[in-house]
Amino acid sequence: AQSVAQPEDQVNVAEGNPLTVKCTYSVSGNPYLFWYVQYPNRGLQFLLKYITGDNLVKGSYGFEAEFNKSQTSFHLKKPSALVSDSALYFCAVRDMVDSSYKLIFGSGTRLLVRP
Amino acid sequence: GAGVSQSPSNKVTEKGKDVELRCDPISGHTALYWYRQSLGQGLEFLIYFQGNSAPDKSGLPSDRFSAERTGGSVSTLTIQRTQQEDSAVYLCASSLGQVGYNEQFFGPGTRLTVL
């Protein structure tokens, strides 16, 4: 069965410091991986995705994520956090062998960037 | 251009009543998804439509839930005989074509409260 784990309910960082939001996944085939961000009272916004190719994927707002097949991880990173990055972040996976195109989401990680 | 829109934004209903939630996907997107986000939880897949193919209903939690997509565009999610555990934010998303790595674009959601 497909699954996604976000082991941290909340991540706290100081503005200007690097941030990492962790994600691990389990699929039977090869994964398509996604990160979404949700600001208060708003829908999810797409940040970036991994399909194939380079393991380091760059996305919106200066975020990037590194795909690690051996560790089945897809951690979200940013070199220098902003207070405005504070939001709820979701990792999601789709198994390529799954004929349904649904995404399986993690439980979310709340990022709090303090000034 | 216009994004995914959902209506109503908020719906309060009494236990046992039926509700209808509407989703207008991005023009030209052939794939449409419904998800549910309960308080403090991640997103739970409900149903997926792709063009004229039979929908994937595997995520619907009970036979009280149903969805239609008319003319390959607008979709309606219907919950009959609502229960308090149905209280959640219902999110609709759409994406291009029949390719599993296309990102999904989410609407702002409908917050359903069952009293």
Contacts between the chains, C-beta under 8 A, distances in Angstrom:
chain1	res1	chain2	res2	distance
A	32	B	100	5.9
A	32	B	101	4.6
A	34	B	103	6.4
A	36	B	106	7.6
A	41	B	108	7.9
A	42	B	108	6.1
A	43	B	4	7.5
A	43	B	91	6.2
A	43	B	106	4.0
A	43	B	107	5.4
A	43	B	108	4.6
A	43	B	109	5.6
A	44	B	43	7.8
A	44	B	91	7.0
A	44	B	93	7.8
A	44	B	106	4.2
A	45	B	106	7.5
A	46	B	103	4.4
A	46	B	104	7.4
A	46	B	105	6.9
A	49	B	101	6.6
A	49	B	103	5.8
A	51	B	101	4.5
A	90	B	42	6.5
A	90	B	43	6.8
A	92	B	43	7.8
A	94	B	100	5.4
A	94	B	101	7.5
A	96	B	100	6.6
A	98	B	100	7.8
A	100	B	48	5.9
A	100	B	56	4.6
A	100	B	58	7.0
A	101	B	31	6.2
A	101	B	33	7.8
A	101	B	48	6.1
A	101	B	50	7.0
A	101	B	95	7.5
A	101	B	98	7.9
A	101	B	100	4.9
A	102	B	33	6.6
A	102	B	45	4.3
A	102	B	48	5.4
A	102	B	56	6.8
A	102	B	59	6.9
A	103	B	33	7.8
A	103	B	43	7.7
A	103	B	45	7.0
A	103	B	104	6.5
A	104	B	45	7.3
A	105	B	35	7.8
A	105	B	42	4.4
A	105	B	43	4.1
A	105	B	44	7.9
A	106	B	42	5.7
A	107	B	41	6.5
A	107	B	42	4.2
A	108	B	42	5.5
